[in-house]
Amino acid sequence: MFLMDKLYVHDASLLRDDLLEIIDQGIIDVKIDLSGLTYIDSSGLGTLVTINKRTKEKNGRLVLVGAQGLPFDLIKRTRLDKVFIIE
């Protein structure tokens, strides 16, 4: 999955719902490309935490790729870089 531009409350909610549905259907290894993302708010970070938790519950994993700029800085500041698999 490729994310672009900004991830705010509304989009984060839609993303969460879509990914949880996919995971519940059996796709438990999820890769999200953040290279096109320029901004993420706390709701977006919360969505990534929720997806990470659900994939782990199903013995899968979430991998974040291409994180840069502000989104990467926020992931590091919140110490989520210790939680997520980042490539």
PEJO-V170742 format. One record per residue. N is the residue number from 0. RES is the residue in one small letter. SS is DSSP state (~ for helix, > for strand, _ for the rest). OMEGA is omega in degrees with one decimal (999 if undefined). BURIAL is # if it has 9 or more other ideal C-beta (glycine too) atoms within 8 Angstrom, else .. Layout:
n-><N:N>
res-><RES:RES>
ss-><SS:SS>
omega-><OMEGA:OMEGA>
burial-><BURIAL:BURIAL>
This chain:
n-><0:1:2:3:4:5:6:7:8:9:10:11:12:13:14:15:16:17:18:19:20:21:22:23:24:25:26:27:28:29:30:31:32:33:34:35:36:37:38:39:40:41:42:43:44:45:46:47:48:49:50:51:52:53:54:55:56:57:58:59:60:61:62:63:64:65:66:67:68:69:70:71:72:73:74:75:76:77:78:79:80:81:82:83:84:85:86>
res-><m:f:l:m:d:k:l:y:v:h:d:a:s:l:l:r:d:d:l:l:e:i:i:d:q:g:i:i:d:v:k:i:d:l:s:g:l:t:y:i:d:s:s:g:l:g:t:l:v:t:i:n:k:r:t:k:e:k:n:g:r:l:v:l:v:g:a:q:g:l:p:f:d:l:i:k:r:t:r:l:d:k:v:f:i:i:e>
ss-><_:>:>:>:>:>:>:_:~:~:~:~:~:~:~:~:~:~:~:~:~:~:~:~:_:_:_:_:>:>:>:>:>:>:>:>:>:>:>:>:_:~:~:~:~:~:~:~:~:~:~:~:~:~:~:~:~:_:_:_:>:>:>:>:>:_:_:_:~:~:~:~:~:~:~:~:~:_:_:~:~:~:_:_:>:>:_>
omega-><-178.0:177.6:-179.1:172.2:-173.0:178.0:179.9:-175.6:-175.0:-179.6:179.2:178.6:178.2:178.6:179.4:-178.6:-179.8:-177.6:177.4:177.4:178.6:179.9:179.5:176.1:174.4:176.3:-170.8:175.0:-173.2:175.7:179.9:179.4:-178.6:-174.1:179.0:-177.3:179.8:-178.9:173.7:178.3:-176.9:177.3:177.0:176.8:177.6:176.7:178.7:177.3:179.3:180.0:177.8:-179.9:-177.2:179.1:178.7:177.8:-178.2:-178.0:175.9:178.5:173.5:176.8:176.1:179.7:172.2:-179.9:-178.5:176.0:-177.1:178.2:179.1:178.0:179.4:177.2:179.1:-178.9:-179.7:178.9:177.2:174.6:175.7:-176.6:-175.8:167.2:-177.3:177.7:999>
burial-><.:.:#:.:.:.:#:#:.:.:#:#:#:.:#:#:.:.:#:#:.:#:#:.:.:.:.:#:.:#:#:#:#:#:#:#:#:.:#:#:#:.:#:#:#:#:#:#:#:#:#:#:.:#:#:#:.:.:.:#:#:#:#:#:#:#:#:.:.:.:#:#:.:#:#:#:.:.:.:#:.:.:.:#:.:#:.>
